[in-house]
Amino acid sequence: MSKYTACRVFDIKEELSITVGGTSKLVDRIEAAGLCRRRANPDDRRSQIIELTPAGRRLLANATKSFEHELHTRLESVVTGRARDQFGATLLRLRPSDRRVTWQGQLVSAS
């Protein structure tokens, strides 16, 4: 949600690569915690717009900062330079391709 000022459940589902049902439950919990709110979508009455509350924006900013620091700390000591760039490029290719990696390390279709 940090990329958008407001979005739909579908947008979050696409970013997280999870089901609409799972995303709806996640948004329900975030809303119950007072971290987001829903409003009618003026362009599509079938969906709602989800916006982070000020508390939600603060929490997301702090969590993002902590995550990025931890990721940098853990990866920088093990993976450097070209290998890190290749790893990042591989992750970017896999994510939108609708593929997942099995426990055996084989790529399979997510459908």
Sequence and secondary structure as in RCSB ss.txt:
>XXXX:A:sequence
MSKYTACRVFDIKEELSITVGGTSKLVDRIEAAGLCRRRANPDDRRSQIIELTPAGRRLLANATKSFEHELHTRL
ESVVTGRARDQFGATLLRLRPSDRRVTWQGQLVSAS
>XXXX:A:secstr
 TT SSB HHHHHHHHT  HHHHHHHHHHHHHTTSEEEEE TT TTSEEEEE HHHHHHHHHHHHHHHHHHHHHH
HTT  HHHHHHHHHHHHHHGGGTEEE TTS EEE  
